[in-house]
Amino acid sequence: GQPRDRNPHLSFAFFDSESLVLEIVRLPYDNRTAAEKIRKAGLPAFLADRRFKSLVYENHPYGRSPSERSVKRILRSDLTAFHSRRIIASGATLTAAGDVSLEELKALSERYFGNWRNPTGQRQLGVVAQLPDSSALPPLPALTIEIIDRPDSPTSLIEAGHLSVSRDHPDYLVITVINHVLGGGFLSRLNANLREGHSWSYGAYSYIA
């Protein structure tokens, strides 16, 4: 066949990124300074999402989010133990899209992941937790407006939504595709209008949970 017209910069970045993927997947996170910054950040997006879930789902498991108290109790040893127990070779799937051939991808995968093995004595992840029964969700609340006062916050975030169809609904995949056009990505209509067209926001998105 005809040789491909490859972009050397993007291709170079792709091949370099393989080693970064290796570090992310196979090595426990060890940047304590960055981790502490994340712990203390209290980012507006997280605060808004946590409050939104508690309003919509109330005491249902879907409404649970980390709290300052629970995060402070997490030790690095907890994270490394979780990594060694759950981030293992069994069931792992490597997906790639871009200017790379199947042969090149196989060679890179063998180079970086060929010797990846499960921890001694562990062959699978075990029992997968069952999702809570969505029929047990609380009824829709009346219109509620909540404001989280965060003095000196460099950014603000507005989040709005309500209960929708469950993931086993026959139209769930159709709704997901429609949502991708509306607000599911950077090129979606919402972001194109509010960010690119009017410069009213860093980004505007929608999602189906």
N, C-alpha and C positions, 0 to 999 in steps of 0.2 A: 504494500500500500504506500500511499504518499506520506512523506515525513510530516510530522505535526509542526505547526508554527508555534513554538513554545515561547512563553514570556519568561526570560531568564530570572527576572527579579521575583516574580510570584513563585516560580518553580523552586528557586533557591530557598525562599522562605518556607515553602512546604517541607522540603527535606530537612531543614534545620529544626522545624517544629516537631519532628518526630522525637528528638531527644527531649524536648520539653514535655511532650505527652508521656514519655517514659518516666520522667521525674514526677509528674503530677499523679500518675496512676500507681506507680510501684513504690514510691518513697513517701513515708509519712511527712506531713508538713512540719518544718522545723524552724520557721521564722517567728520567733517569739515576740519580737518587737512589732511586726505587722499584725500578728494575732491579737496583741494587746490593744492596738489601735482599733481593730475591728470590734473587739469586745466593748470598748468605751464609746464607739462612734454614735450609736443611737440614731442611725440614719433616718431621715423623714420617711423614706419608702417603707422601711421596716416598721416604724412606729404606726404609720397609717394602715398598713396591711394587717398588723396584729389587731388593731382596734376594729377594723372592718370585719375581720373574721369573728371576733367576739360578739359583734352586734348581729351578724347574720346567722351564725351557727350556735351562739350562746354556749351552753355546756356540752354540746355535741363534740366528739373527738375532732371533727373538722375545724373547730374553733380554737384548738390549742396552738399556742405559739410559745417560743422561748421567752423567758422573762429575765430581767436583770439578775434575779436571785439564782435561777437555774443555770444561767451562763457562767456566773461567778464560781459555781461549784464544779465546773468542768475543768479537769486537769489535763495536761499534755499526755499523761499516761493513759487517760481515757480515750483520747483521740487515736493514739498509736495502737491501742488494743483493738479499737473498732476497725481501724484500717487493716490490721493483720487478720482480723476475723471475717470481715465482710468484703474487702476489696481484694478478691482472689481470682485466679485464672478460670475457675469453673464458671461457665456461663458467660464469660466476657465476650463482647462483640466489638470488633474494630471496624468502623465505618469511615470511609474517606471519599471526598468528592473534589475534583480539581484536575489540573493538568498533570496527571500521573497515570502510568500504565499499570495494569494488573501485575505484571512481572516486577516492576519497580516497587510496588506496594508490598508484594510478597517478600521481596528481599529486605525491605526496611522492617517489616514486621518480624521476620526471622532474626534480624540483627538486634532489635531492641526488646522483643518479647519472646524470642525462641526458648529461652531458659526459664521462663516464668512458670513457677510451680505453686500449687497450693501448699499452705503450711502443713507440716508433718501431721498425718492422721486426719486431715480435713479434706473431704472429697466434694462437698457441696455446701450451699449456703444454709440448708435446713428448711424448716417449715416457713412458708411465706405467710406473713400476717394477713389476715382477712380484713377487707375494708369494712368500716362500720356501715350499718344499714341506713341508707339515705332516707328511707321512709320515716325514720325516727327523728328527722330534722324538725326543729321548731317551726311553727307557722310564720309566714312573712310578717315582720313588724311593720308598724305604721311608718310613714316617712320620718326619717331621723337624720339630723344634721349634727355631726360631732366635730369639734375643733380641738386639736392638740396644740397647746401653746408651747412653742419651743423657742425661747428668746435667743436672738443672735444667730438663728439658723440661716445658712447661706442659701438654702433652697426650700421650696415648699412643694407639696404634692397634694393633688385632689384625687380621691378614689371614690367611685360610685358603682353600685351594682346591686344585685338581688339574686335569689335562688333561681336556678335554671334546671335544665334536664339532667338526669343522672347519666353516668358514662355507659350504662347498658341500654340507654334509650336508642331506638332504631335510627333516629335522625342525628345522633351525636356527631358522627363523622362528617355529615353534611354541614351541620352547624359550625364545626371546627374549620372546615374549608372556607365557608362564607366569612367567618370571623377573621381568617388570615387576610382576606382581601380588605376587610373593613379596618382592622387595627392590629393584626397579628405580627407585623414586622415593620422594619424601617421604611419600606416602600409602600406601606399600606395607606389607605385614603386618609385616615385620621392624622397620621404623622405628616403626610404630604401637605395637608391643609393647614394644620395648626403650627407645625414647626417650619416646614419649607416655604409654605405660602404666606403665612402671617408673622412668623417669628414670635409666636406667643408662648412657646414652650420648648424645653430641651427635647421633649419627646412625648408623644401621646399614643397610647396603645390600648387595646382591648383584649380580653382573653376569656376562654371558657374553661373553668376549673373542673 
